[in-house]
């Protein structure tokens, strides 16, 4: 536990009691819906929460209700209704297990078993189009879910769906079906080192092994008859936006990258200024218990710097104007260092979750990747910038907020 997470836990409890999840992640409900959470389930969970300690119980309680309803419909011969409810249960069981940080806690393992059971039922009810993937990797194992389009598919484009720091592979089941497999695109929702089942098996994250894990997943996808190995892209949000940029800079097989909310800059914002849970979670993912060692050995070395100059594939970056984990001027400085064909969208008045525009972002990111993987958006020197206003208008040619009055704080970043 970090000093801040221990000393400021009362503040997080107060925020939860007074403002619910929105107090911690403004407007995030829209994003959670894209990750398979029904808003009624979400409201039921946080009606039960007055402190952080209550989260595992609340998630497990409502997950159990959804799973019980799923079983009812499966027994009654309504497989599609049952699968939808198993999905709702799976993502909530996943939140329950995530809320328990101790990997040895038997409750965490029990919640994971319920998650896996619900995913297995989804796979069976949807004709084996959702399948578990387990890969050996550097003395440990990587865990993912493969999502296949309906029917016989050969040589299709594929997209790696990269989770944020506090996400798991199950969070993408809904998005994979809605935005990718329904369009004939193979999707692979992953857990990298430090996440989900990969972390439970002892695989921690270090400075560079996440991009090597992505390369391992590319190996797997490239060997599938359903996939065209020359058309594999990645959609990443939050920390996977960061890891995706590292992967694109080091593995030329990644043919396109859509990165939203990608954490970049100096990492002081996310680890030293944002709510302390982020640093606490990342230390757990990396296997650190000493905060000073973590700061010195890992956090200080994480900024991307000039590494992004090695990216050759088309890149799309999207970020909220007031992202609380990465200052906008630092994200824009990262964008300036990219020399590949690129596009930037800044969303007015949005925070890190991009909750107010989540449905647009998930669809647009998928459609942008389709075009990029089909050979478009690759012209040398491509540099497209938009400032997306919350009144519906989009300013083309610049992503800088108007209230900056033409100044350039990016250079100062």
VENPEKA-V652819 format. One record per backbone hydrogen bond with DSSP energy under -1.0 kcal/mol. CO is the residue of the C=O (numbers start at 1). NH is the residue of the N-H. E is the energy in kcal/mol with one decimal. If there is no record, write none. Layout:
co nh e
CO NH E
CO NH E
This chain:
co nh e
2 6 -1.9
3 7 -2.6
4 8 -2.7
8 12 -1.5
9 13 -2.3
10 14 -2.3
11 15 -2.4
12 16 -2.4
13 17 -2.5
14 18 -2.4
15 19 -3.0
16 20 -1.6
20 23 -1.3
21 24 -1.2
21 25 -2.5
25 28 -1.9
28 32 -2.4
29 33 -2.0
30 34 -1.2
32 37 -2.3
33 36 -1.6
38 42 -2.3
39 43 -2.3
40 44 -2.0
41 45 -2.5
42 46 -2.2
43 47 -1.3
45 48 -1.5
51 54 -1.5
52 55 -1.4
54 58 -2.3
55 59 -2.7
56 60 -2.4
57 61 -2.6
58 62 -2.1
59 63 -2.4
60 64 -2.4
61 65 -1.4
62 66 -2.1
63 67 -2.6
64 68 -2.2
65 69 -1.9
66 70 -2.1
67 71 -2.5
68 72 -1.8
69 73 -2.0
70 74 -2.5
71 75 -2.5
72 76 -1.3
73 78 -2.7
74 77 -1.2
78 82 -2.3
79 83 -2.7
80 84 -2.0
81 85 -1.9
82 86 -2.7
83 87 -2.1
84 88 -1.9
85 89 -2.4
86 90 -2.8
87 91 -2.2
88 92 -1.3
89 93 -3.0
90 94 -2.3
91 95 -1.7
92 96 -2.3
93 97 -2.4
94 98 -2.1
95 99 -1.9
97 100 -1.1
102 105 -1.6
105 109 -1.4
106 110 -2.3
107 111 -2.5
108 112 -2.0
109 113 -2.2
110 114 -1.8
111 115 -2.2
112 116 -2.8
113 117 -2.2
114 118 -2.3
115 119 -2.3
116 120 -2.4
117 121 -2.1
118 122 -2.1
119 123 -2.5
120 124 -2.2
121 125 -2.7
122 126 -1.6
123 128 -3.3
124 127 -1.2
129 148 -2.6
131 146 -3.4
133 144 -2.4
135 142 -3.1
137 140 -2.5
140 137 -2.7
142 135 -2.3
143 191 -1.3
144 133 -2.7
145 189 -2.2
146 131 -2.4
147 187 -2.3
156 228 -2.9
157 186 -2.4
158 233 -2.6
159 188 -2.2
160 235 -2.8
161 190 -1.9
162 237 -1.2
164 167 -1.9
168 171 -1.6
169 172 -1.5
170 173 -1.6
172 176 -3.1
173 177 -1.7
174 178 -2.5
175 179 -2.8
176 180 -1.3
176 181 -2.7
177 182 -1.1
180 183 -1.9
180 185 -2.3
181 184 -1.7
186 159 -2.3
187 147 -3.3
188 161 -2.7
189 145 -2.6
192 195 -2.0
195 198 -1.1
195 199 -1.8
196 200 -2.1
197 201 -1.5
198 203 -2.1
199 202 -2.2
203 194 -2.5
208 212 -1.2
209 213 -2.0
210 214 -2.1
211 215 -1.9
212 216 -1.8
213 217 -2.2
214 218 -2.3
215 219 -2.2
216 220 -1.8
217 221 -2.6
218 222 -2.8
219 223 -1.1
221 224 -1.8
224 227 -1.5
225 155 -1.8
226 156 -3.0
228 231 -2.3
231 158 -2.4
232 255 -3.1
233 160 -2.7
234 258 -2.8
235 162 -3.1
236 260 -2.7
237 240 -1.9
238 241 -1.2
238 242 -1.2
238 263 -1.1
239 243 -3.1
240 244 -2.3
241 245 -1.4
242 246 -2.0
243 247 -2.6
244 248 -2.8
245 249 -1.6
247 251 -2.5
251 254 -1.7
256 234 -1.6
257 316 -2.5
258 236 -2.7
259 318 -2.1
260 238 -2.1
267 271 -1.7
268 272 -2.6
269 273 -1.2
269 274 -2.5
275 278 -1.6
276 280 -2.2
277 281 -2.7
278 282 -2.2
279 283 -2.5
280 284 -1.8
281 285 -2.5
282 286 -2.3
283 288 -2.7
285 205 -1.7
290 294 -2.1
291 295 -2.6
292 296 -2.3
293 297 -3.3
294 298 -2.1
294 299 -2.2
295 300 -1.9
298 301 -1.5
299 302 -1.3
304 307 -2.1
306 309 -1.8
307 310 -2.2
308 311 -1.5
314 257 -2.1
315 343 -1.7
316 259 -3.5
317 345 -2.3
318 261 -3.0
319 347 -2.4
320 323 -1.7
327 331 -2.1
328 332 -2.6
329 333 -1.4
330 334 -1.9
331 335 -2.0
332 336 -2.0
333 337 -1.1
335 338 -1.2
341 315 -2.2
342 384 -2.0
343 317 -2.9
344 386 -2.2
345 319 -2.1
346 388 -2.9
347 321 -2.7
347 350 -1.6
350 322 -2.6
351 354 -1.5
354 357 -1.2
357 361 -2.9
358 362 -2.7
359 363 -1.8
360 364 -3.2
361 365 -2.9
362 366 -1.6
363 367 -2.5
364 368 -3.1
365 369 -2.1
366 370 -2.1
367 371 -2.1
368 372 -2.5
369 373 -3.0
370 374 -1.2
371 376 -2.4
372 375 -1.5
379 382 -1.9
382 342 -2.3
384 344 -2.8
385 397 -2.1
386 346 -2.2
387 395 -2.9
388 348 -2.9
389 392 -1.1
393 389 -2.1
395 387 -2.4
401 404 -1.6
402 405 -2.2
404 407 -1.9
409 413 -1.0
